[in-house]
Amino acid sequence: MMEMAVWTLWWVWLSAALGFAILEVMVPGFIFLGFAVGAGVVALLVLLPLGLGLTALMALFAILSLIAWVVLRRVFSAPDDQSRVIRDDINK
């Protein structure tokens, strides 16, 4: 049997995506959803016979996760930003 590195197995990336998705449900905020999408896309890329190494896969994971996080942040953000900026001290 031929030994393969763990990061070249598609199911490892898919289980990481599932783990990040479960963690997203347990932790408030959109923090881990981008990582889940990034790991899922990398799982699909590992299925292709590209022969990418660890460095390339980690760089793709980081870039895809950042892009997914930015897109999801824009999609799921509130339509009107209702954050308050306080310029004066209320204790005056």
Buried (B, 14 or more C-beta within 10 A) or exposed (E): EEEEEEBBEBEBBBEBBBBBBEBBEEEEEBEBBBBBBBBBBBBEBBEEEEEBEEEEBEEBBEEBBEBBBEEBEEEEEEEEEEEEEEEEEEEE
